[in-house]
Amino acid sequence: MVKTRFAPSPTGYLHLGNARTAIFSYLYARHSGGTFVLRIEDTDRERSTEEYEEGLIEDLRWLGLEWDEFYRQSERLEIYREYGERLVKDGHAYPCFCTPEELEKERQEAARKGIAYRYSGRCRNLLDKEVQENIRRGKPHALRFRVPDGEEIVFEDLIKGHISINVDDFGDFIIVRSDGMPTYNFVVVVDDALMGITHVIRGEDHISNTPKQILIYRALGFEVPRFAHLPVILGPDRSKLSKRHGGVSVKAYREEGILAEALFNYLCLLGWSSPEEDREIYTREELIKLFDLKDVNSSPAVFDRQKLLWMNGLYIREVLSPEEVALRLEPFLREKGIEVGDREYLTKVVTLTRDSFDTLREGAEKLEPFFRDPEISDEIRDLVRTSSDYIREFLDTIEKQKPSTPEEIMKIGKAFLKEKGIKPPLLWKPIRGFLTGSTQGIGIDILLTLIPLEVVKRRFRKALEV
């Protein structure tokens, strides 16, 4: 049975690349009828925090990722110690007593020669009595994996294809630090093996780690899983994705008002080609049914923030119901100090205005005039003053005819403009100004349909008073 995992380190917020990895791992497990594991890799004591762990879990839940098993590496240290001792006992690892200063000197020498650094192996062949004496004296030591000389590690990646790496490229590597904490390449093997992970889906930056891990799998007698290394995500200029491209954290997009469904959908399309090529909008159930690793591209994916915003707007306008959009808008309105007492009114507002915004935060900005009187600028005050007679007559006409739709409002407006022989901006700009505080934005017909007439008149009087 297929078993995948997502194993983030709680050293920062969940960024888009890791979110895509989590989604692909989740989809492949669900597509195959298998199991999805969440494992928090928190052995980096200095950088891991409880705050980041809570944030990771919150973001994953917000995206709708449900895991079947949960583990935390800091609770498994005794297991790693046991397997580290086994590697030493079987001759696959050895104590390394080199000091940080000695290792730094080796690195500097390699740099001076213009060659890639690899450990010299000075502790590799210490006599047992030397090792025991150093340990008796309490000399700090790490554990290094004994890499066989000249071996070529070959594996078939499910995305990248045939990969071959010579072990001489990296040499003996540390599996347990001198403070007793195990390193990534060691614990990830122990965990994946003991948890029965069959498919390791992760970013291509881990390809260089794979041969080291395969050596540890073999040394411990574990079955090697299948590897699938996802292509990197680039910005529109084909450089590494960064904040200037919009490559920020999932948390930042949540706070901006991006919908979980839209971000999930969009990230799926970064590097995966659907068999149904003429579509871009999918439900979660459809993605589970369609997703397969064989359809993941090996070339880099390009992140386009504008396309994400377009897709989010599409979800707001066409996928979610007005009632659902209204519900999700409430926290953003609350941030602005607006408490929505009448959910039915908010839903009505959303129904007529959701074409005008692409994110929930933008929506809260656009919808503010429906709930709160705006600030009146000097520009708007002047507009209202010069058109006050026309505005007063027009509002009286609306009160008499009692229009109930935007279409009726515009019909009355056109007739009024024709009767008075004035150009539309002379009427519409000041009305929009005293209703919203801006001369641009949501259509005047929608504003006059939704905002109660007594509120419209009150704002008109307020503008005149100012």
Kinemage of the C-alpha trace (Angstrom):
@kinemage 1
@onewidth
@group {chain A} dominant
@subgroup {mainchain}
@vectorlist {calphas} color= white
{ca met a 1} P 0.000 0.000 0.000
{ca val a 2} L 1.215 3.501 -0.829
{ca lys a 3} L 2.326 5.579 2.149
{ca thr a 4} L 3.608 9.126 1.762
{ca arg a 5} L 4.698 11.785 4.219
{ca phe a 6} L 5.192 15.506 4.545
{ca ala a 7} L 8.031 16.320 6.927
{ca pro a 8} L 8.471 20.073 7.499
{ca ser a 9} L 10.921 21.680 9.909
{ca pro a 10} L 9.288 24.237 12.257
{ca thr a 11} L 11.944 26.845 11.541
{ca gly a 12} L 9.757 29.284 9.644
{ca tyr a 13} L 6.366 29.745 8.044
{ca leu a 14} L 5.055 27.301 5.436
{ca his a 15} L 6.131 28.684 2.053
{ca leu a 16} L 4.576 27.905 -1.305
{ca gly a 17} L 7.147 25.307 -2.373
{ca asn a 18} L 6.658 23.245 0.778
{ca ala a 19} L 2.884 23.670 0.544
{ca arg a 20} L 2.956 22.213 -2.980
{ca thr a 21} L 5.064 19.281 -1.745
{ca ala a 22} L 2.521 18.621 1.008
{ca ile a 23} L -0.363 18.789 -1.479
{ca phe a 24} L 1.282 16.424 -3.978
{ca ser a 25} L 2.143 13.935 -1.206
{ca tyr a 26} L -1.410 14.120 0.101
{ca leu a 27} L -3.011 13.742 -3.329
{ca tyr a 28} L -0.854 10.776 -4.312
{ca ala a 29} L -1.672 8.952 -1.077
{ca arg a 30} L -5.391 9.592 -1.447
{ca his a 31} L -5.359 8.791 -5.189
{ca ser a 32} L -3.722 5.437 -4.412
{ca gly a 33} L -5.973 4.625 -1.468
{ca gly a 34} L -2.959 4.858 0.820
{ca thr a 35} L -1.828 6.664 3.971
{ca phe a 36} L -0.579 10.222 4.459
{ca val a 37} L 1.773 11.018 7.353
{ca leu a 38} L 2.672 14.390 8.895
{ca arg a 39} L 6.049 14.349 10.628
{ca ile a 40} L 7.467 17.437 12.348
{ca glu a 41} L 11.267 17.421 11.959
{ca asp a 42} L 12.251 19.514 14.962
{ca thr a 43} L 15.751 18.246 15.797
{ca asp a 44} L 17.255 21.659 15.005
{ca arg a 45} L 17.035 22.969 18.563
{ca glu a 46} L 18.255 26.469 17.783
{ca arg a 47} L 15.820 27.282 14.976
{ca ser a 48} L 12.742 25.152 15.730
{ca thr a 49} L 9.973 26.874 17.676
{ca glu a 50} L 6.561 25.889 18.972
{ca glu a 51} L 5.091 28.960 17.271
{ca tyr a 52} L 6.272 27.827 13.845
{ca glu a 53} L 5.029 24.284 14.462
{ca glu a 54} L 1.572 25.559 15.383
{ca gly a 55} L 1.628 27.785 12.302
{ca leu a 56} L 2.545 24.877 10.016
{ca ile a 57} L -0.257 22.725 11.377
{ca glu a 58} L -2.763 25.577 11.115
{ca asp a 59} L -1.788 26.286 7.485
{ca leu a 60} L -2.032 22.609 6.509
{ca arg a 61} L -5.456 22.305 8.102
{ca trp a 62} L -6.560 25.523 6.399
{ca leu a 63} L -5.521 24.005 3.053
{ca gly a 64} L -7.682 20.993 3.880
{ca leu a 65} L -4.862 18.457 4.248
{ca glu a 66} L -5.873 15.682 6.623
{ca trp a 67} L -3.156 13.311 7.847
{ca asp a 68} L -3.629 9.751 9.038
{ca glu a 69} L -0.573 9.601 11.312
{ca phe a 70} L 1.372 12.284 13.185
{ca tyr a 71} L 4.927 12.185 14.569
{ca arg a 72} L 7.373 14.613 16.141
{ca gln a 73} L 11.080 13.807 15.825
{ca ser a 74} L 12.033 15.334 19.173
{ca glu a 75} L 9.956 12.578 20.803
{ca arg a 76} L 11.923 9.821 19.020
{ca leu a 77} L 15.505 10.595 20.078
{ca glu a 78} L 15.946 7.273 21.870
{ca ile a 79} L 15.112 5.435 18.640
{ca tyr a 80} L 17.787 7.381 16.725
{ca arg a 81} L 20.352 6.718 19.461
{ca glu a 82} L 19.680 2.985 19.190
{ca tyr a 83} L 20.174 2.936 15.411
{ca gly a 84} L 23.267 5.131 15.635
{ca glu a 85} L 24.843 2.642 18.017
{ca arg a 86} L 23.925 -0.194 15.647
{ca leu a 87} L 25.737 1.527 12.766
{ca val a 88} L 28.866 1.938 14.911
{ca lys a 89} L 28.709 -1.660 16.129
{ca asp a 90} L 28.384 -2.978 12.558
{ca gly a 91} L 31.286 -0.844 11.351
{ca his a 92} L 29.162 1.487 9.193
{ca ala a 93} L 29.845 4.529 11.401
{ca tyr a 94} L 32.658 5.718 13.658
{ca pro a 95} L 33.342 8.397 16.303
{ca cys a 96} L 34.922 11.566 14.923
{ca phe a 97} L 36.907 13.644 17.437
{ca cys a 98} L 37.877 16.455 15.058
{ca thr a 99} L 37.328 19.911 16.511
{ca pro a 100} L 35.411 22.650 14.675
{ca glu a 101} L 38.729 24.472 14.224
{ca glu a 102} L 40.363 21.449 12.595
{ca leu a 103} L 37.428 20.982 10.232
{ca glu a 104} L 37.396 24.670 9.331
{ca lys a 105} L 41.092 24.445 8.493
{ca glu a 106} L 40.320 21.567 6.106
{ca arg a 107} L 37.571 23.617 4.437
{ca gln a 108} L 39.868 26.582 3.982
{ca glu a 109} L 42.534 24.368 2.451
{ca ala a 110} L 40.013 22.929 -0.014
{ca ala a 111} L 38.883 26.444 -0.912
{ca arg a 112} L 42.505 27.521 -1.430
{ca lys a 113} L 42.973 24.636 -3.862
{ca gly a 114} L 39.677 25.420 -5.589
{ca ile a 115} L 38.173 21.978 -4.944
{ca ala a 116} L 34.925 20.871 -3.290
{ca tyr a 117} L 35.381 20.048 0.389
{ca arg a 118} L 35.071 16.515 1.689
{ca tyr a 119} L 36.166 15.233 5.061
{ca ser a 120} L 39.755 14.036 5.136
{ca gly a 121} L 38.920 10.885 7.074
{ca arg a 122} L 41.511 11.498 9.804
{ca cys a 123} L 39.345 9.688 12.423
{ca arg a 124} L 38.187 6.958 10.068
{ca asn a 125} L 40.924 4.473 10.923
{ca leu a 126} L 41.641 5.235 14.574
{ca leu a 127} L 42.545 2.164 16.585
{ca asp a 128} L 39.898 0.953 19.004
{ca lys a 129} L 42.122 1.749 21.980
{ca glu a 130} L 42.523 5.344 20.717
{ca val a 131} L 38.771 5.687 20.394
{ca gln a 132} L 38.162 4.303 23.882
{ca glu a 133} L 40.824 6.539 25.405
{ca asn a 134} L 39.335 9.642 23.807
{ca ile a 135} L 35.881 8.687 25.049
{ca arg a 136} L 37.245 7.980 28.566
{ca arg a 137} L 38.799 11.430 28.633
{ca gly a 138} L 35.422 12.918 27.691
{ca lys a 139} L 36.606 14.283 24.394
{ca pro a 140} L 33.585 15.564 22.379
{ca his a 141} L 32.826 13.525 19.291
{ca ala a 142} L 30.320 13.180 16.488
{ca leu a 143} L 29.380 10.035 14.595
{ca arg a 144} L 30.298 9.815 10.911
{ca phe a 145} L 28.959 7.385 8.370
{ca arg a 146} L 31.687 5.322 6.726
{ca val a 147} L 31.149 5.843 2.995
{ca pro a 148} L 32.565 3.067 0.770
{ca asp a 149} L 35.179 4.403 -1.655
{ca gly a 150} L 34.367 4.896 -5.319
{ca glu a 151} L 30.822 3.505 -5.291
{ca glu a 152} L 28.230 4.815 -7.732
{ca ile a 153} L 24.761 5.216 -6.235
{ca val a 154} L 22.085 4.790 -8.902
{ca phe a 155} L 18.331 5.217 -8.522
{ca glu a 156} L 15.329 5.743 -10.774
{ca asp a 157} L 13.501 8.903 -9.763
{ca leu a 158} L 9.764 8.857 -10.551
{ca ile a 159} L 9.992 12.407 -11.911
{ca lys a 160} L 13.635 13.052 -12.825
{ca gly a 161} L 14.357 9.591 -14.236
{ca his a 162} L 17.766 7.886 -14.052
{ca ile a 163} L 20.148 9.491 -11.527
{ca ser a 164} L 23.713 8.429 -10.737
{ca ile a 165} L 25.962 10.034 -8.100
{ca asn a 166} L 29.472 8.948 -7.079
{ca val a 167} L 30.003 8.762 -3.311
{ca asp a 168} L 33.442 10.314 -3.706
{ca asp a 169} L 31.605 13.596 -4.307
{ca phe a 170} L 30.760 13.889 -0.610
{ca gly a 171} L 32.831 11.478 1.513
{ca asp a 172} L 32.125 10.447 5.135
{ca phe a 173} L 29.311 12.539 6.601
{ca ile a 174} L 28.056 13.219 10.129
{ca ile a 175} L 24.955 11.347 11.289
{ca val a 176} L 25.037 12.413 14.970
{ca arg a 177} L 26.466 15.761 16.105
{ca ser a 178} L 28.787 16.141 19.060
{ca asp a 179} L 25.862 17.415 21.181
{ca gly a 180} L 24.093 14.096 20.613
{ca met a 181} L 21.496 15.421 18.162
{ca pro a 182} L 21.042 13.325 15.005
{ca thr a 183} L 21.304 14.938 11.574
{ca tyr a 184} L 18.674 15.137 8.865
{ca asn a 185} L 20.073 12.460 6.536
{ca phe a 186} L 20.178 9.932 9.361
{ca val a 187} L 16.825 10.501 11.084
{ca val a 188} L 14.874 10.788 7.841
{ca val a 189} L 15.990 7.265 6.890
{ca val a 190} L 15.149 5.778 10.288
{ca asp a 191} L 11.764 7.484 10.336
{ca asp a 192} L 10.779 6.700 6.748
{ca ala a 193} L 11.785 3.066 7.192
{ca leu a 194} L 10.080 2.495 10.544
{ca met a 195} L 6.954 4.354 9.419
{ca gly a 196} L 6.734 2.273 6.244
{ca ile a 197} L 6.983 5.194 3.816
{ca thr a 198} L 6.843 3.778 0.284
{ca his a 199} L 7.144 7.014 -1.716
{ca val a 200} L 9.305 9.971 -0.701
{ca ile a 201} L 7.964 13.050 -2.507
{ca arg a 202} L 10.051 16.185 -1.953
{ca gly a 203} L 11.822 19.077 -3.681
{ca glu a 204} L 14.675 18.480 -6.100
{ca asp a 205} L 17.070 20.257 -3.736
{ca his a 206} L 17.108 16.935 -1.857
{ca ile a 207} L 18.543 14.953 -4.770
{ca ser a 208} L 22.060 15.416 -3.396
{ca asn a 209} L 20.920 13.911 -0.070
{ca thr a 210} L 19.448 10.812 -1.664
{ca pro a 211} L 22.684 8.782 -2.183
{ca lys a 212} L 23.670 9.350 1.457
{ca gln a 213} L 20.270 8.133 2.557
{ca ile a 214} L 20.378 5.094 0.286
{ca leu a 215} L 23.713 4.110 1.892
{ca ile a 216} L 22.122 4.313 5.351
{ca tyr a 217} L 19.082 2.308 4.213
{ca arg a 218} L 21.394 -0.446 3.011
{ca ala a 219} L 23.589 -0.360 6.116
{ca leu a 220} L 20.562 -0.802 8.381
{ca gly a 221} L 18.988 -3.445 6.156
{ca phe a 222} L 15.958 -1.331 5.320
{ca glu a 223} L 14.054 -1.430 2.037
{ca val a 224} L 14.746 1.676 -0.050
{ca pro a 225} L 11.545 3.625 -0.939
{ca arg a 226} L 10.725 5.155 -4.306
{ca phe a 227} L 11.864 8.774 -4.705
{ca ala a 228} L 10.038 11.551 -6.556
{ca his a 229} L 11.842 14.911 -6.610
{ca leu a 230} L 9.630 17.834 -7.568
{ca pro a 231} L 10.967 20.585 -9.852
{ca val a 232} L 11.692 23.986 -8.357
{ca ile a 233} L 9.250 26.870 -8.583
{ca leu a 234} L 10.569 29.950 -10.377
{ca gly a 235} L 9.371 33.523 -10.647
{ca pro a 236} L 8.074 34.925 -13.960
{ca asp a 237} L 11.608 36.103 -14.782
{ca arg a 238} L 12.843 32.481 -14.435
{ca ser a 239} L 14.886 33.283 -11.333
{ca lys a 240} L 14.413 31.552 -7.976
{ca leu a 241} L 11.007 32.324 -6.477
{ca ser a 242} L 11.256 35.106 -3.903
{ca lys a 243} L 9.096 37.674 -2.117
{ca arg a 244} L 9.397 40.098 -5.012
{ca his a 245} L 7.577 37.521 -7.192
{ca gly a 246} L 4.868 37.028 -4.561
{ca gly a 247} L 6.538 33.872 -3.267
{ca val a 248} L 5.586 34.501 0.329
{ca ser a 249} L 4.200 32.200 2.988
{ca val a 250} L 0.831 30.493 2.994
{ca lys a 251} L 0.061 32.543 6.114
{ca ala a 252} L 0.589 35.775 4.160
{ca tyr a 253} L -1.814 34.671 1.432
{ca arg a 254} L -4.391 33.662 4.042
{ca glu a 255} L -4.136 37.124 5.564
{ca glu a 256} L -4.448 38.703 2.123
{ca gly a 257} L -7.763 36.964 1.599
{ca ile a 258} L -6.794 34.174 -0.790
{ca leu a 259} L -9.212 31.253 -0.511
{ca ala a 260} L -7.829 27.878 0.590
{ca glu a 261} L -9.556 26.148 -2.344
{ca ala a 262} L -8.036 28.559 -4.859
{ca leu a 263} L -4.496 28.284 -3.480
{ca phe a 264} L -4.792 24.478 -3.324
{ca asn a 265} L -6.050 24.383 -6.912
{ca tyr a 266} L -3.377 26.786 -8.173
{ca leu a 267} L -0.449 25.020 -6.487
{ca cys a 268} L -1.599 21.724 -8.015
{ca leu a 269} L -1.100 23.222 -11.470
{ca leu a 270} L 2.522 24.222 -10.698
{ca gly a 271} L 4.365 21.288 -12.181
{ca trp a 272} L 1.460 18.893 -12.678
{ca ser a 273} L -0.298 18.446 -16.017
{ca ser a 274} L -3.880 17.307 -15.724
{ca pro a 275} L -5.080 14.646 -18.184
{ca glu a 276} L -7.987 17.033 -18.786
{ca glu a 277} L -5.882 19.768 -20.367
{ca asp a 278} L -8.711 22.175 -21.167
{ca arg a 279} L -9.531 22.773 -17.489
{ca glu a 280} L -8.004 24.799 -14.691
{ca ile a 281} L -10.631 24.714 -11.939
{ca tyr a 282} L -10.964 21.438 -10.015
{ca thr a 283} L -12.638 20.303 -6.830
{ca arg a 284} L -10.518 18.490 -4.266
{ca glu a 285} L -12.301 15.225 -5.107
{ca glu a 286} L -11.512 15.657 -8.811
{ca leu a 287} L -7.840 16.325 -8.058
{ca ile a 288} L -7.624 13.194 -5.899
{ca lys a 289} L -9.134 11.162 -8.717
{ca leu a 290} L -6.878 12.615 -11.446
{ca phe a 291} L -3.526 13.151 -9.707
{ca asp a 292} L -0.653 10.817 -10.540
{ca leu a 293} L 3.101 11.279 -10.213
{ca lys a 294} L 3.569 10.243 -13.839
{ca asp a 295} L 1.924 13.530 -14.842
{ca val a 296} L 4.342 15.707 -12.843
{ca asn a 297} L 6.746 17.608 -15.105
{ca ser a 298} L 10.505 17.393 -14.584
{ca ser a 299} L 11.109 20.997 -15.663
{ca pro a 300} L 10.697 23.997 -13.322
{ca ala a 301} L 7.259 25.483 -12.732
{ca val a 302} L 6.668 29.244 -12.982
{ca phe a 303} L 4.673 31.003 -10.266
{ca asp a 304} L 2.419 33.785 -11.520
{ca arg a 305} L 0.872 35.873 -8.760
{ca gln a 306} L -1.560 37.534 -11.177
{ca lys a 307} L -2.899 34.164 -12.258
{ca leu a 308} L -3.391 33.161 -8.633
{ca leu a 309} L -5.365 36.364 -8.048
{ca trp a 310} L -7.403 35.690 -11.194
{ca met a 311} L -8.176 32.161 -10.025
{ca asn a 312} L -9.089 33.411 -6.559
{ca gly a 313} L -11.444 35.950 -8.106
{ca leu a 314} L -12.999 33.187 -10.172
{ca tyr a 315} L -13.677 31.183 -7.014
{ca ile a 316} L -15.273 34.250 -5.413
{ca arg a 317} L -17.454 35.013 -8.445
{ca glu a 318} L -18.343 31.590 -9.817
{ca val a 319} L -17.382 28.673 -7.586
{ca leu a 320} L -18.449 29.628 -4.071
{ca ser a 321} L -21.995 30.701 -3.275
{ca pro a 322} L -22.665 34.318 -2.212
{ca glu a 323} L -23.569 32.960 1.241
{ca glu a 324} L -20.164 31.256 1.562
{ca val a 325} L -18.260 34.325 0.333
{ca ala a 326} L -20.187 36.468 2.832
{ca leu a 327} L -19.280 34.107 5.659
{ca arg a 328} L -15.586 34.256 4.795
{ca leu a 329} L -15.674 38.038 4.417
{ca glu a 330} L -16.863 38.611 7.958
{ca pro a 331} L -13.451 38.229 9.680
{ca phe a 332} L -11.933 40.746 7.243
{ca leu a 333} L -14.752 43.212 7.873
{ca arg a 334} L -14.330 42.648 11.610
{ca glu a 335} L -10.658 43.612 11.274
{ca lys a 336} L -11.882 46.971 10.006
{ca gly a 337} L -14.136 47.353 13.022
{ca ile a 338} L -17.311 46.384 11.147
{ca glu a 339} L -19.625 43.903 12.863
{ca val a 340} L -22.124 42.419 10.425
{ca gly a 341} L -25.376 42.064 12.291
{ca asp a 342} L -27.476 41.233 9.254
{ca arg a 343} L -25.970 38.259 7.373
{ca glu a 344} L -28.786 38.405 4.811
{ca tyr a 345} L -27.874 42.002 3.944
{ca leu a 346} L -24.191 41.103 3.590
{ca thr a 347} L -25.102 38.211 1.289
{ca lys a 348} L -27.191 40.562 -0.854
{ca val a 349} L -24.280 42.999 -1.041
{ca val a 350} L -21.887 40.189 -2.030
{ca thr a 351} L -24.281 38.932 -4.702
{ca leu a 352} L -24.179 42.277 -6.515
{ca thr a 353} L -20.550 43.270 -5.850
{ca arg a 354} L -18.357 40.159 -6.019
{ca asp a 355} L -17.351 40.941 -9.606
{ca ser a 356} L -15.394 43.899 -8.230
{ca phe a 357} L -12.814 42.143 -6.028
{ca asp a 358} L -10.348 39.252 -6.294
{ca thr a 359} L -9.440 38.720 -2.626
{ca leu a 360} L -11.396 38.825 0.609
{ca arg a 361} L -9.283 41.688 1.947
{ca glu a 362} L -9.967 43.703 -1.204
{ca gly a 363} L -13.625 42.782 -0.800
{ca ala a 364} L -13.709 44.144 2.747
{ca glu a 365} L -12.246 47.413 1.429
{ca lys a 366} L -14.790 47.644 -1.379
{ca leu a 367} L -17.731 46.744 0.852
{ca glu a 368} L -16.933 49.167 3.664
{ca pro a 369} L -19.281 51.911 2.284
{ca phe a 370} L -22.251 49.550 2.661
{ca phe a 371} L -21.719 49.480 6.417
{ca arg a 372} L -20.034 52.746 7.430
{ca asp a 373} L -20.092 56.408 6.417
{ca pro a 374} L -16.885 57.399 4.581
{ca glu a 375} L -14.531 60.286 5.224
{ca ile a 376} L -15.277 63.253 2.944
{ca ser a 377} L -12.299 64.849 1.225
{ca asp a 378} L -12.083 68.431 -0.006
{ca glu a 379} L -12.344 67.207 -3.596
{ca ile a 380} L -15.595 65.371 -2.933
{ca arg a 381} L -16.973 68.274 -0.874
{ca asp a 382} L -16.450 70.573 -3.849
{ca leu a 383} L -18.086 68.096 -6.241
{ca val a 384} L -21.126 67.748 -3.999
{ca arg a 385} L -21.440 71.517 -3.538
{ca thr a 386} L -21.422 72.265 -7.260
{ca ser a 387} L -23.996 69.519 -7.964
{ca ser a 388} L -26.101 69.718 -4.807
{ca asp a 389} L -29.283 70.930 -6.558
{ca tyr a 390} L -29.189 68.116 -9.133
{ca ile a 391} L -28.414 65.517 -6.451
{ca arg a 392} L -31.296 66.648 -4.235
{ca glu a 393} L -33.755 66.490 -7.128
{ca phe a 394} L -32.466 63.071 -8.209
{ca leu a 395} L -32.796 61.620 -4.699
{ca asp a 396} L -36.351 62.978 -4.490
{ca thr a 397} L -37.126 61.280 -7.815
{ca ile a 398} L -35.765 57.953 -6.511
{ca glu a 399} L -37.842 58.284 -3.357
{ca lys a 400} L -40.988 58.804 -5.406
{ca gln a 401} L -40.408 55.981 -7.924
{ca lys a 402} L -38.975 53.451 -5.408
{ca pro a 403} L -36.693 51.437 -7.754
{ca ser a 404} L -35.633 48.015 -6.434
{ca thr a 405} L -32.925 46.923 -8.891
{ca pro a 406} L -29.740 48.432 -10.375
{ca glu a 407} L -31.422 48.386 -13.773
{ca glu a 408} L -34.296 50.525 -12.521
{ca ile a 409} L -31.863 52.952 -10.870
{ca met a 410} L -29.993 53.432 -14.155
{ca lys a 411} L -33.221 53.848 -16.116
{ca ile a 412} L -34.332 56.644 -13.778
{ca gly a 413} L -30.854 58.173 -13.905
{ca lys a 414} L -30.737 58.268 -17.710
{ca ala a 415} L -34.170 59.883 -17.863
{ca phe a 416} L -33.139 62.450 -15.252
{ca leu a 417} L -29.914 63.337 -17.091
{ca lys a 418} L -31.822 63.742 -20.345
{ca glu a 419} L -34.478 65.912 -18.710
{ca lys a 420} L -31.895 68.215 -17.094
{ca gly a 421} L -29.564 68.195 -20.093
{ca ile a 422} L -26.476 67.454 -18.012
{ca lys a 423} L -23.555 65.074 -18.528
{ca pro a 424} L -23.424 61.871 -16.381
{ca pro a 425} L -20.220 62.757 -14.412
{ca leu a 426} L -21.922 65.850 -12.999
{ca leu a 427} L -24.400 63.583 -11.210
{ca trp a 428} L -22.678 60.227 -10.715
{ca lys a 429} L -19.223 61.347 -9.522
{ca pro a 430} L -20.418 63.420 -6.547
{ca ile a 431} L -22.977 60.764 -5.575
{ca arg a 432} L -20.336 58.052 -5.568
{ca gly a 433} L -18.056 60.443 -3.692
{ca phe a 434} L -20.337 61.094 -0.737
{ca leu a 435} L -21.443 57.437 -0.619
{ca thr a 436} L -17.973 55.843 -0.695
{ca gly a 437} L -15.366 58.562 -0.149
{ca ser a 438} L -13.999 57.919 -3.658
{ca thr a 439} L -14.966 58.882 -7.182
{ca gln a 440} L -14.164 55.374 -8.455
{ca gly a 441} L -15.238 51.881 -7.463
{ca ile a 442} L -18.421 49.866 -7.287
{ca gly a 443} L -21.129 50.891 -9.754
{ca ile a 444} L -23.380 53.731 -8.665
{ca asp a 445} L -26.435 51.667 -9.615
{ca ile a 446} L -25.419 48.925 -7.166
{ca leu a 447} L -24.644 51.444 -4.424
{ca leu a 448} L -28.037 53.107 -4.752
{ca thr a 449} L -29.811 49.751 -4.874
{ca leu a 450} L -28.233 48.340 -1.723
{ca ile a 451} L -27.639 51.331 0.551
{ca pro a 452} L -30.931 52.343 2.210
{ca leu a 453} L -32.266 55.649 0.918
{ca glu a 454} L -32.278 57.223 4.385
{ca val a 455} L -28.560 56.422 4.663
{ca val a 456} L -27.930 57.891 1.203
{ca lys a 457} L -29.659 61.131 2.193
{ca arg a 458} L -27.839 61.279 5.505
{ca arg a 459} L -24.478 60.981 3.775
{ca phe a 460} L -25.540 63.656 1.286
{ca arg a 461} L -26.402 66.039 4.106
{ca lys a 462} L -23.153 65.208 5.855
{ca ala a 463} L -21.194 66.019 2.693
{ca leu a 464} L -22.977 69.356 2.394
{ca glu a 465} L -22.283 70.152 6.055
{ca val a 466} L -18.606 69.394 5.660
